[in-house]
Amino acid sequence: MDKQHTNINTQSTIIITGAAGFIGSCMAQYLNEKGYENIIIVDDFGVEDKRKNWEDKKFTYAIERYSLFDWLELHKPKIDLVLHIGARTDTTEFNYEIHKELNFEYSKKIWHYCTAQQVPLIYASSAATYGAGELGYNDDHDIIEKLHPLNPYGVSKNEFDKLALQQINQPPFWAGLKFFNVYGPNESHKGRMASVIFHSFNQIKKDGVVRLFKSHKPEFADGEQLRDFIYVKDVLKIMYWMMQKSSSGGMTVDCNEQSSPGVICNLEPGIYNIGTGKARTFNDLVKATYAGLGKEPFIVYIDMPEDIRDKYQYFTEANMQKLRNAGYNEPFYSLEDGVADYVSGYLNKEKIW
């Protein structure tokens, strides 16, 4: 199949699924600020808690999630890029069929559409696919078949990654992004699944105390569980950079302004880790949240709920070499700087981005 590559510019038409959610709504805002307004946002818009995330964005159409493919078939718009960010992300939902419907079956329809129409595709995978990290956190394609996620959410994401790698017919460019622990504005609707920063901020405001899970493994002290926390603004920059590279189908091309001068990009289709490459403790995270509020930390440790105790990741750290080798050389927010921006710029002002 001949691959038609499109220059993705501010006149391009872009679909964003999950556009009422956390990362999707932030991406819509990021693109608006770059001058992109021909955006088709897709989500379940009946969720009132999400309304503030999307209603002030600039877009051309808002399409209900399960109406998307009928709408595309009826109107046959020329689409230049699909950002498939929408997913069922609740790691405490243990009914696999719920995750399978949206994270696998729906994603498969997105893939087939992008392949048939030759539209570049960037989709959300997850670090939850790595399970307990027995095989490390390397985004090598040859380990994906061997991974053992700890929950149905991670299983559903890994099943789609496996499917994508098996396909002979593909979009002109595609990338599956294994998001690690993303935090930032527009996540208040996520409830229990919102970031520890969000919950810490609210606990500090309420009674000055942050409650963290005790460790149930002797090799980890309480609060010293480690995760790779990445600020959503870094995630958006990476996706935007990939958008520009997708115009050439991932071929070797000169890098844009978000790479070091003289660097040649070689962004190949495939699976990419999206983290900082540096694990930090939950204690560090909470201390940074207190610092953002100008307060001294006060942390107490509580038992981890039994329903997640044996499904809990105690350590994650993205190997970021593949993305760096592809030519992306922007520095990441430090944990302290990212949390300070989130707390002072958004949480403290009750501001949506």
N, C-alpha and C positions, 0 to 999 in steps of 0.2 A: 504494500500500500504506500503510495507517495505521501510524504509528510509535508503539509503546508504550514509554514511557520509565519506567524503574524507578529508584527511589531505591536506590543502591548503598550499603548499610550493613553493619555487622558480621554481620548475619544472612544476607547475600547469599551465593549460591553462585558461586564464581569458578573458572574453569579457568586454570591456568598451564601452558603447554607449555614444554619446556626447563627444567623445574623442578629437574632435577639438575645443570644447568649453572651457569655463572657468574652472569649477571644474573637468570635465572629463580629460582635458589635464594635469592639475596639478596632478591628481591621477595617470595618466600614468607615469609622471616623478617621483612621490613618489615611485611607485612600481619599476621602473627602478633602482632607487637608493637603493632599498632593494634587488636587484638582480633578479627581475622578468622581463623576456623578452618574454615569451610565451604569448603575449598579442594580442588579436584580437581587433583592434580599429574600431569603427563603427561611421559614421557621414555622413553629406553631405560635401564631400571633395571638392566640386566645389566652395565653398565660399573662395575667395582669401584672405580676411581679416583674416581668421582663419589659413592659411597655416603655419605661423610661430609657431603656438601653437603645431603642431603635427609632422612636417616633420623631426625633429631631434630626436624624441623619438625612443626607441627600441621596435619593435613589429614584429609579424610574418605575419599578414595580415591586410590590410586596406579595409574594406568592406563598400560600399555605404549603407546608412540607409535602403532603400527600397529593397535592394538585399539580406539583411541578412538572411531571412528565407529560401529563395531559396538556398542560399549558404550552409546553415546548412543542409538542406535536401539532397543536392547533395553530400557534402563531409563527413557528419556525424562525425565531430570531437568529441573527448571526451572533454567536457567542465567541468571545475571544479568550476567555479563561474561566475555569471553575475553581473556586476555593471552597472545598468541601470540609467545613469545620464542624458542622452539626453532628452530634453524637449523643447517645445515652451514656452519661459519664458516672453514674452512681456506682461506686465500687462496693457499696453495701447491699445492692440489689443482686440476689443470688439466683434469680430466675433467668437462665441463659436465653430463653426464647425472647424475652424483652430486649436484651442486648442484640441478639442475632437479627431481629427485624430491622433495627435502625442502623446498627454499626456494621452489619455484614450485607444483608439483602439490599437495603437502600443504597449502600455504597457500591454494590455490584451494578445497580442500575445507573448510577452516576458514571461508573467506569465505562459501561457499554455505550452510554450516550457520548462521552468524550472521545471514545475510540471511533465510533461511527461518524461523528461530525468533525473529527480531528481537531479537538479542542484541548489545549494544555490543562492538566489537572494537578492541583496541589491539595492533598487531603491530610486530615489529622489522624495520626496513629497515636501511640502512647508508650511511655516508659513502663506502664503496667504490664506490657508484653514480656518484660524481662523476668517476671516472677521474683524469686528470692535472689536473683543475680548469680546463680550457680555457674553460669557460662559467661559472666562478666556483663559489661554494658557497652559492647562494641556493636556498631550498626552494620556488621558484615552480613551479607545476604545468606551466606552458607550456614549461619547458626539459627536462622529464623524458624526453620522446620523443627529444631531441637528445643525450642524454648518451652517453659512450663509456667504460664501465668498463674497467679494465685487466686484469681477471681474471674467470674464470667465476663466482666467488662474487659479485662485484659485478654481473655481467650478470644472474644469477638474481634478485638482489634488485631490480634495476631493472625487469626484466620483470614482476615481480609488482606493483610500484608502478604501472607503465603499465596493467596489467590492472585494478587497483582503480579507477583514474581513469576507465576506459572503461565501468564498470558502471552501468547504469541502476538495477538493483535492488541496494540496499545495506543494510547493517545500519543501525539507527537512529542510531548514531554510529560513526565509525571514524577511526582515526589510524594512519598509518605513520610510525614514528620512525626517522629517519636517525641512528643512533648514530655518533658520531665515535670517538675513541680512549678507550674506557672502561677504567678500571683499578680494582682493589679486591679485597677478600677473595673466597675461593671460586673462584679461577681456576687453582689449581695443576694441575688435571687437563688443562689446555689444551696443555701441553708447549710446542712451538715457538711456538704462537700466543698464549701468555700475554703479559701486558704487559711492556714493557721494565723497568718497576719490579721486577716479580717476578724476572726474570732477573738484573737488576743486584743485587738483594738477595742472591741465592744466589751470585753471583760474588764479591761482597764478603765474604760469610761464608766462602767456600772459600779464596780466595787474595788478597783485598784489592784486586783489579783488576777494573774493568768494561771490557768490550770492546764498542765501538760500531762500526757500519758506517761505513766511509769514504764520502765523497761521490764520486759518479761524474759530477757535473755541476759545471763550473767556477764557477757562480754561487753554489754552496753550499760553505762550508768543512766539513771533517769534523766531524760531530756537530752541525752547525748546521741540519740538516734540521728542518723545523717541522711540528708536528702540534697539533691541538686536543685536548688531554687533558682528560677529564672524569671526576671521581670517581663511582663507582657510586652513592654515596648521593645525589648530585644527580639522577642518572637516576631513581632510585626515587621521589624527591619529585615529579618532573615527572609520572611515570606515575600516581602516587596523585592528584595534582591533576587530571589528565585523567579519572581514574575518576569523581571527583565531578562533573565537568562533563558526563561522558557520560550522567549521569542525566537531563539535560535535552535530550539529543540534540544537544549543541553549540550550543544557542540562546543568545542573549545573556541572561545571568543575573548576579546579584550574586556576586562572588568570595568564596572562603572565606578562611580565616586565612592561607593561603600567598600572598596577594596584598596589595598595599598598600591601606589603607582608602580607600573611596570609588571604587576602580577597578571598572569594569564589564568582565566577561569576555565575550569574543566568540569562543569556541573553535569554529571551523568544522571539519567533517570534512575530512580531507586529509593531506598529507605535511608533517612537521615535522622540522627539524633539531634534534638533541639534542647540543649541545656547549656550550662556555663562551663562544664568540665571540672567544677570544684564543689565538692560536697561540703555542706555546713550543717551544724547541729540545730535542733529546734531551740535549744537554749540561746544560741546566737541570734536566731530569728526573733525570739521574744525580746531579747535585750535591745535589738535594733528597733523594735516597735516602741518600747518604752522610751528609747533615745529620741525617736521621732516626735514624741509627746513631751520631751523634756522632763521625764520622770525616772526615778530610780526603780530598777526591776524588783518585783516581788512575785516569785513563781512557787506554786505548790504542785505536787504530783499526785495524780489520781489513777486508779486502775483502768487499764484499757478494756473497753467492752468486749465481752467474750465472743461476740459474733464476728469480730474482726481480728481477734488476737492471733489466730494461726494463719491469717491471710495478710499479715502486716509486713511491709518492706522496712527493714531496719537500716538499709544503706542503699543509696542509688547515686551514681556519678557517671554522667555521660562522657563517653569518649568522643571528643569533638574533632578528631583528626580528619575524618572524611570531609566535613564541611570546610575546614581550613584548607585542605588540599584542593578543594574545588575553587578556592579563591576568595572566600569570605573572611576578611581580616579585621572587621570591626571589633573593638573591645566590648565586653559585656558590662552591664551595671554590676558593681559590687553589691553584695547583699545589703550592706549598710546604706549605700546610695539609693538603691532601688526601693527599699522599705521607706526611707526618708521621703522620697518623692511621692510614693503611694499614700503615706500617712498624712503628710502636710498638704499635698496638692489635691487629694481626693477624699479620703476618709474623714479627715477633720473638717472638711468643707461640705460633706455630704454631696459630693460632686460626681456626676457621671461624665465619662469621656466620650 
